[in-house]
């Protein structure tokens, strides 16, 4: 299974939009959680940030309208995210 995931990740188009997970610890004024740095995006295009537990059924977290090629997603506290381990992806909204 790990080999299949690695192969899928390597087959992604180089010019495709990508996301980087940034985990934040608890600070004085914010709870702990995460956000994504979104890169290589086409400006003025709508994207969806989705999550899945099994890589088959995907659920939308948020839609992101771009104005630049790089941006950050909204911040999610841990209690706002699914309680189980999951995968994330960025796709074009249609």
C-alpha positions as CSV (number, residue, x, y, z in Angstrom):
1,X,0.0,0.0,0.0
2,X,2.8,2.4,0.8
3,X,4.4,1.7,-2.5
4,X,1.2,2.6,-4.3
5,X,0.9,5.9,-2.5
6,X,4.5,6.8,-3.3
7,X,3.9,6.0,-7.0
8,X,0.8,8.1,-7.0
9,X,2.6,11.1,-5.4
10,X,5.5,10.8,-7.9
11,X,3.0,10.8,-10.9
12,X,1.6,14.2,-10.0
13,X,2.1,16.8,-12.7
14,X,5.0,19.1,-11.9
15,X,3.0,22.2,-12.8
16,X,0.0,21.2,-10.6
17,X,-1.0,23.3,-7.6
18,X,0.5,21.9,-4.4
19,X,0.0,22.2,-0.7
20,X,2.3,22.0,2.3
21,X,0.9,21.2,5.8
22,X,2.0,23.6,8.5
23,X,1.3,22.4,12.1
24,X,1.1,25.1,14.8
25,X,1.6,24.5,18.5
26,X,-0.4,26.3,21.1
27,X,0.5,29.9,21.5
28,X,-0.7,32.6,23.9
29,X,-3.6,33.7,21.8
30,X,-4.4,30.7,19.6
31,X,-5.2,27.1,20.1
32,X,-3.1,24.5,18.3
33,X,-4.0,23.3,14.8
34,X,-2.9,23.6,11.2
35,X,-3.1,25.4,8.0
36,X,-1.7,24.8,4.4
37,X,0.6,26.8,2.3
38,X,-0.7,26.6,-1.3
39,X,1.8,27.0,-4.1
40,X,2.0,26.8,-7.9
41,X,-1.6,27.9,-8.3
42,X,-3.2,29.6,-11.3
43,X,-4.4,33.1,-10.3
44,X,-8.2,33.8,-10.3
45,X,-9.2,30.1,-10.2
46,X,-11.3,28.4,-7.6
47,X,-9.8,25.4,-5.8
48,X,-11.2,23.0,-3.2
49,X,-9.3,21.7,-0.3
50,X,-10.5,18.1,0.5
51,X,-9.8,15.3,2.9
52,X,-10.3,11.6,2.8
53,X,-9.8,8.7,5.2
54,X,-9.4,6.0,2.5
55,X,-8.3,7.9,-0.7
56,X,-11.7,6.9,-2.2
57,X,-14.3,9.2,-0.7
58,X,-13.3,12.8,-0.5
59,X,-15.1,15.5,1.5
60,X,-14.7,19.2,0.9
61,X,-13.2,21.3,3.7
62,X,-13.2,24.7,2.0
63,X,-13.2,26.5,-1.3
64,X,-10.3,28.9,-2.0
65,X,-10.5,31.6,-4.6
66,X,-7.0,32.6,-5.7
67,X,-5.6,36.0,-6.4
68,X,-2.0,35.0,-6.5
69,X,0.1,31.9,-7.2
70,X,0.9,31.4,-3.5
71,X,-1.3,31.8,-0.5
72,X,-2.2,30.3,2.9
73,X,-5.4,28.4,3.7
74,X,-7.6,29.3,6.7
75,X,-6.4,28.0,10.1
76,X,-8.1,25.0,11.6
77,X,-8.0,24.1,15.3
78,X,-7.6,20.4,16.0
79,X,-11.2,20.1,17.3
80,X,-12.5,21.4,13.9
81,X,-10.7,18.6,11.9
82,X,-11.7,14.9,11.5
83,X,-10.7,12.9,14.6
84,X,-9.1,10.1,12.6
85,X,-6.0,10.2,10.4
86,X,-6.7,11.5,6.9
87,X,-5.2,12.6,3.6
88,X,-5.6,16.1,2.1
89,X,-5.6,17.2,-1.5
90,X,-6.1,20.4,-3.5
91,X,-8.2,20.2,-6.7
92,X,-9.9,22.6,-9.1
93,X,-13.5,23.4,-8.1
94,X,-16.1,22.7,-10.8
